[in-house]
C-alpha cells in the first residue's frame, strides 16, 4: 500500500466565479437601483397627493360658494 494520495481533489476553476469584491459591487448596484426606484415611486405618490389636494380644495371652495349663495343673510 502506498502513502500517496491518488484521488486528490482537483482545484475548482474559479476564474469565472465572481470575487468577493465583485459580489459586493453587484449588491451595492442592486441597493442603489432599489433606492432609485423607491424615490421615483415616492415622487409619483407626492404628485398624485398634490393633485388630489388641489382638487379637494376646489371642491371645498365650490361647496362654500353653494352654501354662501343658499344661506339667507
PyMOL Python script that loads the backbone (N, CA, C, O; Angstrom):
from pymol import cmd

cmd.read_pdbstr("""\
ATOM      1  N   UNK A   1       0.840  -1.167   0.000  1.00  0.00           N
ATOM      2  CA  UNK A   1       0.000   0.000   0.000  1.00  0.00           C
ATOM      3  C   UNK A   1       0.886   1.232   0.000  1.00  0.00           C
ATOM      4  O   UNK A   1       1.914   1.267   0.676  1.00  0.00           O
ATOM      5  N   UNK A   2       0.493   2.221  -0.745  1.00  0.00           N
ATOM      6  CA  UNK A   2       1.280   3.429  -0.883  1.00  0.00           C
ATOM      7  C   UNK A   2       0.706   4.508   0.016  1.00  0.00           C
ATOM      8  O   UNK A   2      -0.499   4.547   0.263  1.00  0.00           O
ATOM      9  N   UNK A   3       1.582   5.391   0.508  1.00  0.00           N
ATOM     10  CA  UNK A   3       1.132   6.503   1.351  1.00  0.00           C
ATOM     11  C   UNK A   3       0.731   7.730   0.533  1.00  0.00           C
ATOM     12  O   UNK A   3       0.318   8.732   1.116  1.00  0.00           O
ATOM     13  N   UNK A   4       0.834   7.689  -0.765  1.00  0.00           N
ATOM     14  CA  UNK A   4       0.472   8.829  -1.590  1.00  0.00           C
ATOM     15  C   UNK A   4      -1.020   8.800  -1.876  1.00  0.00           C
ATOM     16  O   UNK A   4      -1.643   7.744  -1.980  1.00  0.00           O
ATOM     17  N   UNK A   5      -1.550   9.971  -1.995  1.00  0.00           N
ATOM     18  CA  UNK A   5      -2.975  10.094  -2.293  1.00  0.00           C
ATOM     19  C   UNK A   5      -3.134  10.169  -3.800  1.00  0.00           C
ATOM     20  O   UNK A   5      -2.592  11.066  -4.445  1.00  0.00           O
ATOM     21  N   UNK A   6      -3.864   9.244  -4.347  1.00  0.00           N
ATOM     22  CA  UNK A   6      -4.050   9.217  -5.790  1.00  0.00           C
ATOM     23  C   UNK A   6      -5.349   9.885  -6.206  1.00  0.00           C
ATOM     24  O   UNK A   6      -5.489  10.330  -7.345  1.00  0.00           O
ATOM     25  N   UNK A   7      -6.287   9.953  -5.293  1.00  0.00           N
ATOM     26  CA  UNK A   7      -7.586  10.541  -5.633  1.00  0.00           C
ATOM     27  C   UNK A   7      -7.730  11.927  -5.011  1.00  0.00           C
ATOM     28  O   UNK A   7      -8.793  12.254  -4.484  1.00  0.00           O
ATOM     29  N   UNK A   8      -6.697  12.734  -5.060  1.00  0.00           N
ATOM     30  CA  UNK A   8      -6.747  14.082  -4.501  1.00  0.00           C
ATOM     31  C   UNK A   8      -7.709  14.931  -5.311  1.00  0.00           C
ATOM     32  O   UNK A   8      -7.718  14.854  -6.540  1.00  0.00           O
ATOM     33  N   UNK A   9      -8.517  15.736  -4.643  1.00  0.00           N
ATOM     34  CA  UNK A   9      -9.461  16.587  -5.390  1.00  0.00           C
ATOM     35  C   UNK A   9      -8.702  17.606  -6.233  1.00  0.00           C
ATOM     36  O   UNK A   9      -7.676  18.154  -5.831  1.00  0.00           O
ATOM     37  N   UNK A  10      -9.247  17.825  -7.395  1.00  0.00           N
ATOM     38  CA  UNK A  10      -8.640  18.829  -8.271  1.00  0.00           C
ATOM     39  C   UNK A  10      -9.165  20.189  -7.880  1.00  0.00           C
ATOM     40  O   UNK A  10     -10.329  20.319  -7.500  1.00  0.00           O
ATOM     41  N   UNK A  11      -8.327  21.205  -7.965  1.00  0.00           N
ATOM     42  CA  UNK A  11      -8.806  22.540  -7.603  1.00  0.00           C
ATOM     43  C   UNK A  11      -9.926  22.981  -8.542  1.00  0.00           C
ATOM     44  O   UNK A  11      -9.886  22.722  -9.745  1.00  0.00           O
ATOM     45  N   UNK A  12     -10.913  23.642  -7.977  1.00  0.00           N
ATOM     46  CA  UNK A  12     -12.044  24.143  -8.755  1.00  0.00           C
ATOM     47  C   UNK A  12     -11.578  25.372  -9.520  1.00  0.00           C
ATOM     48  O   UNK A  12     -10.925  26.253  -8.961  1.00  0.00           O
ATOM     49  N   UNK A  13     -11.915  25.421 -10.791  1.00  0.00           N
ATOM     50  CA  UNK A  13     -11.543  26.585 -11.606  1.00  0.00           C
ATOM     51  C   UNK A  13     -12.489  27.717 -11.252  1.00  0.00           C
ATOM     52  O   UNK A  13     -13.662  27.692 -11.625  1.00  0.00           O
ATOM     53  N   UNK A  14     -11.991  28.696 -10.544  1.00  0.00           N
ATOM     54  CA  UNK A  14     -12.808  29.807 -10.108  1.00  0.00           C
ATOM     55  C   UNK A  14     -12.578  31.056 -10.945  1.00  0.00           C
ATOM     56  O   UNK A  14     -12.917  32.161 -10.523  1.00  0.00           O
ATOM     57  N   UNK A  15     -12.013  30.887 -12.112  1.00  0.00           N
ATOM     58  CA  UNK A  15     -11.753  32.067 -12.938  1.00  0.00           C
ATOM     59  C   UNK A  15     -13.045  32.729 -13.397  1.00  0.00           C
ATOM     60  O   UNK A  15     -13.069  33.931 -13.659  1.00  0.00           O
ATOM     61  N   UNK A  16     -14.115  31.951 -13.496  1.00  0.00           N
ATOM     62  CA  UNK A  16     -15.401  32.520 -13.905  1.00  0.00           C
ATOM     63  C   UNK A  16     -16.246  32.942 -12.707  1.00  0.00           C
ATOM     64  O   UNK A  16     -17.236  33.656 -12.868  1.00  0.00           O
ATOM     65  N   UNK A  17     -15.865  32.508 -11.512  1.00  0.00           N
ATOM     66  CA  UNK A  17     -16.630  32.847 -10.316  1.00  0.00           C
ATOM     67  C   UNK A  17     -16.320  34.282  -9.902  1.00  0.00           C
ATOM     68  O   UNK A  17     -15.168  34.713  -9.940  1.00  0.00           O
ATOM     69  N   UNK A  18     -17.360  35.017  -9.508  1.00  0.00           N
ATOM     70  CA  UNK A  18     -17.114  36.406  -9.086  1.00  0.00           C
ATOM     71  C   UNK A  18     -16.341  36.450  -7.767  1.00  0.00           C
ATOM     72  O   UNK A  18     -16.523  35.600  -6.895  1.00  0.00           O
ATOM     73  N   UNK A  19     -15.509  37.418  -7.646  1.00  0.00           N
ATOM     74  CA  UNK A  19     -14.762  37.597  -6.411  1.00  0.00           C
ATOM     75  C   UNK A  19     -15.664  38.251  -5.369  1.00  0.00           C
ATOM     76  O   UNK A  19     -16.762  38.712  -5.683  1.00  0.00           O
ATOM     77  N   UNK A  20     -15.193  38.283  -4.144  1.00  0.00           N
ATOM     78  CA  UNK A  20     -15.972  38.901  -3.072  1.00  0.00           C
ATOM     79  C   UNK A  20     -16.232  40.368  -3.384  1.00  0.00           C
ATOM     80  O   UNK A  20     -17.332  40.870  -3.149  1.00  0.00           O
ATOM     81  N   UNK A  21     -15.232  41.051  -3.908  1.00  0.00           N
ATOM     82  CA  UNK A  21     -15.395  42.469  -4.248  1.00  0.00           C
ATOM     83  C   UNK A  21     -16.439  42.643  -5.345  1.00  0.00           C
ATOM     84  O   UNK A  21     -17.238  43.579  -5.304  1.00  0.00           O
ATOM     85  N   UNK A  22     -16.434  41.743  -6.325  1.00  0.00           N
ATOM     86  CA  UNK A  22     -17.422  41.830  -7.405  1.00  0.00           C
ATOM     87  C   UNK A  22     -18.831  41.569  -6.876  1.00  0.00           C
ATOM     88  O   UNK A  22     -19.787  42.216  -7.303  1.00  0.00           O
ATOM     89  N   UNK A  23     -18.956  40.620  -5.949  1.00  0.00           N
ATOM     90  CA  UNK A  23     -20.280  40.357  -5.361  1.00  0.00           C
ATOM     91  C   UNK A  23     -20.756  41.553  -4.545  1.00  0.00           C
ATOM     92  O   UNK A  23     -21.937  41.900  -4.583  1.00  0.00           O
ATOM     93  N   UNK A  24     -19.843  42.185  -3.808  1.00  0.00           N
ATOM     94  CA  UNK A  24     -20.204  43.375  -3.033  1.00  0.00           C
ATOM     95  C   UNK A  24     -20.604  44.511  -3.965  1.00  0.00           C
ATOM     96  O   UNK A  24     -21.590  45.203  -3.707  1.00  0.00           O
ATOM     97  N   UNK A  25     -19.849  44.714  -5.049  1.00  0.00           N
ATOM     98  CA  UNK A  25     -20.196  45.756  -6.020  1.00  0.00           C
ATOM     99  C   UNK A  25     -21.570  45.500  -6.629  1.00  0.00           C
ATOM    100  O   UNK A  25     -22.355  46.430  -6.818  1.00  0.00           O
ATOM    101  N   UNK A  26     -21.859  44.233  -6.937  1.00  0.00           N
ATOM    102  CA  UNK A  26     -23.161  43.893  -7.512  1.00  0.00           C
ATOM    103  C   UNK A  26     -24.274  44.162  -6.504  1.00  0.00           C
ATOM    104  O   UNK A  26     -25.340  44.656  -6.871  1.00  0.00           O
ATOM    105  N   UNK A  27     -24.029  43.839  -5.235  1.00  0.00           N
ATOM    106  CA  UNK A  27     -25.029  44.092  -4.200  1.00  0.00           C
ATOM    107  C   UNK A  27     -25.271  45.587  -4.037  1.00  0.00           C
ATOM    108  O   UNK A  27     -26.415  46.020  -3.897  1.00  0.00           O
ATOM    109  N   UNK A  28     -24.213  46.369  -4.056  1.00  0.00           N
ATOM    110  CA  UNK A  28     -24.346  47.829  -3.952  1.00  0.00           C
ATOM    111  C   UNK A  28     -25.151  48.366  -5.129  1.00  0.00           C
ATOM    112  O   UNK A  28     -25.999  49.242  -4.957  1.00  0.00           O
ATOM    113  N   UNK A  29     -24.889  47.847  -6.318  1.00  0.00           N
ATOM    114  CA  UNK A  29     -25.633  48.287  -7.511  1.00  0.00           C
ATOM    115  C   UNK A  29     -27.116  47.962  -7.362  1.00  0.00           C
ATOM    116  O   UNK A  29     -27.969  48.773  -7.723  1.00  0.00           O
ATOM    117  N   UNK A  30     -27.428  46.775  -6.828  1.00  0.00           N
ATOM    118  CA  UNK A  30     -28.842  46.406  -6.627  1.00  0.00           C
ATOM    119  C   UNK A  30     -29.493  47.323  -5.595  1.00  0.00           C
ATOM    120  O   UNK A  30     -30.634  47.747  -5.773  1.00  0.00           O
ATOM    121  N   UNK A  31     -28.781  47.625  -4.529  1.00  0.00           N
ATOM    122  CA  UNK A  31     -29.326  48.517  -3.495  1.00  0.00           C
ATOM    123  C   UNK A  31     -29.575  49.908  -4.059  1.00  0.00           C
ATOM    124  O   UNK A  31     -30.623  50.504  -3.808  1.00  0.00           O
ATOM    125  N   UNK A  32     -28.613  50.429  -4.821  1.00  0.00           N
ATOM    126  CA  UNK A  32     -28.777  51.761  -5.419  1.00  0.00           C
ATOM    127  C   UNK A  32     -29.950  51.782  -6.378  1.00  0.00           C
ATOM    128  O   UNK A  32     -30.693  52.762  -6.437  1.00  0.00           O
ATOM    129  N   UNK A  33     -30.118  50.705  -7.132  1.00  0.00           N
ATOM    130  CA  UNK A  33     -31.246  50.617  -8.064  1.00  0.00           C
ATOM    131  C   UNK A  33     -32.577  50.611  -7.306  1.00  0.00           C
ATOM    132  O   UNK A  33     -33.532  51.271  -7.715  1.00  0.00           O
ATOM    133  N   UNK A  34     -32.632  49.867  -6.207  1.00  0.00           N
ATOM    134  CA  UNK A  34     -33.857  49.825  -5.403  1.00  0.00           C
ATOM    135  C   UNK A  34     -34.155  51.181  -4.790  1.00  0.00           C
ATOM    136  O   UNK A  34     -35.316  51.585  -4.726  1.00  0.00           O
ATOM    137  N   UNK A  35     -33.130  51.890  -4.339  1.00  0.00           N
ATOM    138  CA  UNK A  35     -33.315  53.226  -3.770  1.00  0.00           C
ATOM    139  C   UNK A  35     -33.872  54.175  -4.827  1.00  0.00           C
ATOM    140  O   UNK A  35     -34.783  54.955  -4.548  1.00  0.00           O
ATOM    141  N   UNK A  36     -33.322  54.109  -6.042  1.00  0.00           N
ATOM    142  CA  UNK A  36     -33.795  54.981  -7.122  1.00  0.00           C
ATOM    143  C   UNK A  36     -35.257  54.672  -7.464  1.00  0.00           C
ATOM    144  O   UNK A  36     -36.059  55.581  -7.679  1.00  0.00           O
ATOM    145  N   UNK A  37     -35.589  53.387  -7.512  1.00  0.00           N
ATOM    146  CA  UNK A  37     -36.969  53.002  -7.831  1.00  0.00           C
ATOM    147  C   UNK A  37     -37.924  53.484  -6.745  1.00  0.00           C
ATOM    148  O   UNK A  37     -39.023  53.955  -7.036  1.00  0.00           O
ATOM    149  N   UNK A  38     -37.496  53.364  -5.496  1.00  0.00           N
ATOM    150  CA  UNK A  38     -38.350  53.821  -4.392  1.00  0.00           C
ATOM    151  C   UNK A  38     -38.520  55.332  -4.430  1.00  0.00           C
ATOM    152  O   UNK A  38     -39.603  55.845  -4.149  1.00  0.00           O
ATOM    153  N   UNK A  39     -37.446  56.050  -4.780  1.00  0.00           N
ATOM    154  CA  UNK A  39     -37.530  57.512  -4.865  1.00  0.00           C
ATOM    155  C   UNK A  39     -38.491  57.924  -5.968  1.00  0.00           C
ATOM    156  O   UNK A  39     -39.277  58.854  -5.791  1.00  0.00           O
ATOM    157  N   UNK A  40     -38.434  57.231  -7.117  1.00  0.00           N
ATOM    158  CA  UNK A  40     -39.351  57.537  -8.218  1.00  0.00           C
ATOM    159  C   UNK A  40     -40.794  57.268  -7.797  1.00  0.00           C
ATOM    160  O   UNK A  40     -41.693  58.048  -8.111  1.00  0.00           O
ATOM    161  N   UNK A  41     -41.009  56.170  -7.092  1.00  0.00           N
ATOM    162  CA  UNK A  41     -42.361  55.844  -6.634  1.00  0.00           C
ATOM    163  C   UNK A  41     -42.846  56.905  -5.639  1.00  0.00           C
ATOM    164  O   UNK A  41     -44.013  57.297  -5.661  1.00  0.00           O
ATOM    165  N   UNK A  42     -41.948  57.362  -4.775  1.00  0.00           N
ATOM    166  CA  UNK A  42     -42.302  58.409  -3.818  1.00  0.00           C
ATOM    167  C   UNK A  42     -42.636  59.711  -4.513  1.00  0.00           C
ATOM    168  O   UNK A  42     -43.563  60.416  -4.113  1.00  0.00           O
ATOM    169  N   UNK A  43     -41.880  60.034  -5.559  1.00  0.00           N
ATOM    170  CA  UNK A  43     -42.161  61.251  -6.319  1.00  0.00           C
ATOM    171  C   UNK A  43     -43.530  61.162  -6.984  1.00  0.00           C
ATOM    172  O   UNK A  43     -44.290  62.130  -6.986  1.00  0.00           O
ATOM    173  N   UNK A  44     -43.838  60.003  -7.545  1.00  0.00           N
ATOM    174  CA  UNK A  44     -45.134  59.819  -8.202  1.00  0.00           C
ATOM    175  C   UNK A  44     -46.259  59.949  -7.179  1.00  0.00           C
ATOM    176  O   UNK A  44     -47.291  60.558  -7.462  1.00  0.00           O
ATOM    177  N   UNK A  45     -46.064  59.385  -6.002  1.00  0.00           N
ATOM    178  CA  UNK A  45     -47.078  59.487  -4.957  1.00  0.00           C
ATOM    179  C   UNK A  45     -47.257  60.933  -4.506  1.00  0.00           C
ATOM    180  O   UNK A  45     -48.381  61.378  -4.276  1.00  0.00           O
ATOM    181  N   UNK A  46     -46.164  61.660  -4.380  1.00  0.00           N
ATOM    182  CA  UNK A  46     -46.245  63.070  -3.979  1.00  0.00           C
ATOM    183  C   UNK A  46     -47.000  63.887  -5.022  1.00  0.00           C
ATOM    184  O   UNK A  46     -47.772  64.777  -4.663  1.00  0.00           O
ATOM    185  N   UNK A  47     -46.793  63.603  -6.301  1.00  0.00           N
ATOM    186  CA  UNK A  47     -47.515  64.318  -7.362  1.00  0.00           C
ATOM    187  C   UNK A  47     -49.002  63.997  -7.312  1.00  0.00           C
ATOM    188  O   UNK A  47     -49.843  64.885  -7.453  1.00  0.00           O
ATOM    189  N   UNK A  48     -49.323  62.718  -7.110  1.00  0.00           N
ATOM    190  CA  UNK A  48     -50.740  62.345  -7.015  1.00  0.00           C
ATOM    191  C   UNK A  48     -51.392  62.995  -5.802  1.00  0.00           C
ATOM    192  O   UNK A  48     -52.537  63.442  -5.873  1.00  0.00           O
ATOM    193  N   UNK A  49     -50.673  63.046  -4.700  1.00  0.00           N
ATOM    194  CA  UNK A  49     -51.195  63.679  -3.484  1.00  0.00           C
ATOM    195  C   UNK A  49     -51.459  65.166  -3.727  1.00  0.00           C
ATOM    196  O   UNK A  49     -52.501  65.686  -3.328  1.00  0.00           O
ATOM    197  N   UNK A  50     -50.514  65.849  -4.383  1.00  0.00           N
ATOM    198  CA  UNK A  50     -50.680  67.276  -4.655  1.00  0.00           C
ATOM    199  C   UNK A  50     -51.883  67.517  -5.561  1.00  0.00           C
ATOM    200  O   UNK A  50     -52.642  68.464  -5.352  1.00  0.00           O
ATOM    201  N   UNK A  51     -52.058  66.661  -6.567  1.00  0.00           N
ATOM    202  CA  UNK A  51     -53.203  66.811  -7.469  1.00  0.00           C
ATOM    203  C   UNK A  51     -54.515  66.586  -6.727  1.00  0.00           C
ATOM    204  O   UNK A  51     -55.479  67.325  -6.928  1.00  0.00           O
ATOM    205  N   UNK A  52     -54.554  65.565  -5.869  1.00  0.00           N
ATOM    206  CA  UNK A  52     -55.762  65.298  -5.099  1.00  0.00           C
ATOM    207  C   UNK A  52     -56.058  66.445  -4.132  1.00  0.00           C
ATOM    208  O   UNK A  52     -57.209  66.845  -3.961  1.00  0.00           O
ATOM    209  N   UNK A  53     -55.017  66.960  -3.510  1.00  0.00           N
ATOM    210  CA  UNK A  53     -55.199  68.076  -2.576  1.00  0.00           C
ATOM    211  C   UNK A  53     -55.755  69.303  -3.295  1.00  0.00           C
ATOM    212  O   UNK A  53     -56.624  69.991  -2.758  1.00  0.00           O
ATOM    213  N   UNK A  54     -55.271  69.582  -4.490  1.00  0.00           N
ATOM    214  CA  UNK A  54     -55.772  70.720  -5.264  1.00  0.00           C
ATOM    215  C   UNK A  54     -57.236  70.515  -5.648  1.00  0.00           C
ATOM    216  O   UNK A  54     -58.036  71.446  -5.566  1.00  0.00           O
ATOM    217  N   UNK A  55     -57.585  69.298  -6.066  1.00  0.00           N
ATOM    218  CA  UNK A  55     -58.987  69.032  -6.434  1.00  0.00           C
ATOM    219  C   UNK A  55     -59.900  69.146  -5.221  1.00  0.00           C
ATOM    220  O   UNK A  55     -61.017  69.654  -5.323  1.00  0.00           O
ATOM    221  N   UNK A  56     -59.424  68.673  -4.078  1.00  0.00           N
ATOM    222  CA  UNK A  56     -60.230  68.782  -2.856  1.00  0.00           C
ATOM    223  C   UNK A  56     -60.420  70.251  -2.470  1.00  0.00           C
ATOM    224  O   UNK A  56     -61.504  70.636  -2.030  1.00  0.00           O
ATOM    225  N   UNK A  57     -59.385  71.068  -2.629  1.00  0.00           N
ATOM    226  CA  UNK A  57     -59.509  72.498  -2.322  1.00  0.00           C
ATOM    227  C   UNK A  57     -60.544  73.139  -3.239  1.00  0.00           C
ATOM    228  O   UNK A  57     -61.338  73.971  -2.800  1.00  0.00           O
ATOM    229  N   UNK A  58     -60.536  72.749  -4.521  1.00  0.00           N
ATOM    230  CA  UNK A  58     -61.527  73.279  -5.469  1.00  0.00           C
ATOM    231  C   UNK A  58     -62.935  72.837  -5.070  1.00  0.00           C
ATOM    232  O   UNK A  58     -63.876  73.629  -5.122  1.00  0.00           O
ATOM    233  N   UNK A  59     -63.074  71.572  -4.672  1.00  0.00           N
ATOM    234  CA  UNK A  59     -64.394  71.057  -4.288  1.00  0.00           C
ATOM    235  C   UNK A  59     -64.908  71.758  -3.035  1.00  0.00           C
ATOM    236  O   UNK A  59     -66.088  72.098  -2.959  1.00  0.00           O
ATOM    237  N   UNK A  60     -64.056  71.973  -2.073  1.00  0.00           N
ATOM    238  CA  UNK A  60     -64.469  72.665  -0.849  1.00  0.00           C
ATOM    239  C   UNK A  60     -64.840  74.114  -1.156  1.00  0.00           C
ATOM    240  O   UNK A  60     -65.804  74.639  -0.599  1.00  0.00           O
ATOM    241  N   UNK A  61     -64.077  74.764  -2.042  1.00  0.00           N
ATOM    242  CA  UNK A  61     -64.407  76.136  -2.430  1.00  0.00           C
ATOM    243  C   UNK A  61     -65.763  76.183  -3.129  1.00  0.00           C
ATOM    244  O   UNK A  61     -66.557  77.094  -2.893  1.00  0.00           O
ATOM    245  N   UNK A  62     -66.025  75.197  -3.989  1.00  0.00           N
ATOM    246  CA  UNK A  62     -67.315  75.153  -4.681  1.00  0.00           C
ATOM    247  C   UNK A  62     -68.448  74.934  -3.683  1.00  0.00           C
ATOM    248  O   UNK A  62     -69.504  75.555  -3.805  1.00  0.00           O
ATOM    249  N   UNK A  63     -68.247  74.075  -2.716  1.00  0.00           N
ATOM    250  CA  UNK A  63     -69.264  73.862  -1.688  1.00  0.00           C
ATOM    251  C   UNK A  63     -69.476  75.123  -0.858  1.00  0.00           C
ATOM    252  O   UNK A  63     -70.611  75.448  -0.511  1.00  0.00           O
ATOM    253  N   UNK A  64     -68.426  75.820  -0.545  1.00  0.00           N
ATOM    254  CA  UNK A  64     -68.548  77.094   0.189  1.00  0.00           C
ATOM    255  C   UNK A  64     -69.402  78.070  -0.600  1.00  0.00           C
ATOM    256  O   UNK A  64     -70.255  78.750  -0.029  1.00  0.00           O
ATOM    257  N   UNK A  65     -69.180  78.149  -1.929  1.00  0.00           N
ATOM    258  CA  UNK A  65     -69.965  79.040  -2.764  1.00  0.00           C
ATOM    259  C   UNK A  65     -71.445  78.640  -2.733  1.00  0.00           C
ATOM    260  O   UNK A  65     -72.318  79.501  -2.625  1.00  0.00           O
ATOM    261  N   UNK A  66     -71.722  77.359  -2.827  1.00  0.00           N
ATOM    262  CA  UNK A  66     -73.103  76.878  -2.809  1.00  0.00           C
ATOM    263  C   UNK A  66     -73.753  77.215  -1.469  1.00  0.00           C
ATOM    264  O   UNK A  66     -74.899  77.662  -1.424  1.00  0.00           O
ATOM    265  N   UNK A  67     -73.028  77.002  -0.396  1.00  0.00           N
ATOM    266  CA  UNK A  67     -73.571  77.278   0.934  1.00  0.00           C
ATOM    267  C   UNK A  67     -73.800  78.774   1.110  1.00  0.00           C
ATOM    268  O   UNK A  67     -74.813  79.193   1.670  1.00  0.00           O
ATOM    269  N   UNK A  68     -72.842  79.587   0.622  1.00  0.00           N
ATOM    270  CA  UNK A  68     -72.966  81.041   0.756  1.00  0.00           C
ATOM    271  C   UNK A  68     -74.158  81.562  -0.029  1.00  0.00           C
ATOM    272  O   UNK A  68     -74.898  82.415   0.462  1.00  0.00           O
ATOM    273  N   UNK A  69     -74.353  81.064  -1.238  1.00  0.00           N
ATOM    274  CA  UNK A  69     -75.484  81.510  -2.061  1.00  0.00           C
ATOM    275  C   UNK A  69     -76.798  81.037  -1.504  1.00  0.00           C
ATOM    276  O   UNK A  69     -77.813  81.709  -1.684  1.00  0.00           O
ATOM    277  N   UNK A  70     -76.819  79.892  -0.825  1.00  0.00           N
ATOM    278  CA  UNK A  70     -78.078  79.341  -0.336  1.00  0.00           C
ATOM    279  C   UNK A  70     -78.475  79.853   1.037  1.00  0.00           C
ATOM    280  O   UNK A  70     -79.620  79.664   1.447  1.00  0.00           O
ATOM    281  N   UNK A  71     -77.584  80.483   1.747  1.00  0.00           N
ATOM    282  CA  UNK A  71     -77.921  80.930   3.095  1.00  0.00           C
ATOM    283  C   UNK A  71     -78.482  82.357   3.064  1.00  0.00           C
ATOM    284  O   UNK A  71     -77.925  83.236   2.406  1.00  0.00           O
ATOM    285  N   UNK A  72     -79.582  82.574   3.778  1.00  0.00           N
ATOM    286  CA  UNK A  72     -80.145  83.923   3.826  1.00  0.00           C
ATOM    287  C   UNK A  72     -79.308  84.816   4.768  1.00  0.00           C
ATOM    288  O   UNK A  72     -78.975  84.419   5.885  1.00  0.00           O
ATOM    289  N   UNK A  73     -78.988  85.992   4.303  1.00  0.00           N
ATOM    290  CA  UNK A  73     -78.215  86.946   5.105  1.00  0.00           C
ATOM    291  C   UNK A  73     -79.072  88.066   5.550  1.00  0.00           C
ATOM    292  O   UNK A  73     -78.599  88.970   6.237  1.00  0.00           O
TER     293      UNK A  73
END
""", "prot")
cmd.dss("prot")
cmd.show_as("cartoon", "prot")
cmd.util.cbc("prot")
cmd.orient("prot")
